Amino acid sequence: SASPEPRAANALPHLPACVCADCKLAKRRRKQAVKDAERKRSQAIAFGDSDDEDAERERARFERREAARKERERAERRTRVAEEGPAEATNARERRGRERLGGVGPHKTPARTLIVCPAIVAQQWKEEVDEKTDLKCVVYHGSARKHLNEETLLAYDVVVTTFGT
């Protein structure tokens, strides 16, 4: 299946690792299509591919059992959440927040990056980061260490430092 069409005529084509909403939806649809095809294949193996009435009844019975099993699983999940109470739900939300750390996308918290390199290439690293990304970068070396504390370092996405610092 092809990737979604670009939104504008001058937009770049989507990359395989794209995380935009259109690509996520297309990926979800492809996965569902694969699951559906696998389910149909397994049913054809289990119940035969013929149109006889016994196979049709057995297939319908199987589908009812599967639907009932899935509904039981959903009910168990709802019961578990109701029994855990608000404290556990808050903890779950906090865990989800930590899981969002790093990566790209609208709901991701950017992770900080520390680059440790020889002093001779520290400035080159900073220039490369500034040139090729929109991340805020700082060199933590020499006299700059006096002006940079933990709070100010957290304002930067990338910190370049040296082995001896």
Residue pairs with C-beta under 8 A, 6 or more apart in sequence:
1 26
1 30
3 13
3 14
3 16
3 18
3 23
3 26
4 14
4 22
4 23
4 25
4 26
6 12
6 13
6 14
7 22
14 20
14 22
14 23
19 103
19 104
19 105
43 59
43 62
46 62
47 55
47 58
47 59
47 62
48 55
81 89
97 109
100 107
100 108
100 109
101 108
101 109
101 111
102 108
102 109
102 110
102 111
103 111
110 135
110 157
112 154
112 156
112 157
112 158
112 159
113 135
113 157
113 158
113 159
114 158
114 159
114 161
115 125
115 158
115 159
115 160
115 161
116 161
116 162
116 163
117 125
117 160
117 161
117 162
117 163
118 162
118 163
119 141
119 162
119 163
119 164
122 139
122 141
122 160
122 161
122 162
123 139
125 139
125 160
126 137
126 138
126 139
126 160
129 135
129 137
129 158
129 160
130 137
135 157
135 158
136 155
136 156
136 157
136 158
137 156
137 157
137 158
137 159
137 160
138 144
138 148
138 153
138 156
138 158
138 159
138 160
139 160
139 161
140 148
140 153
140 159
140 160
140 161
140 165
141 160
141 161
141 162
141 165
145 165
153 159
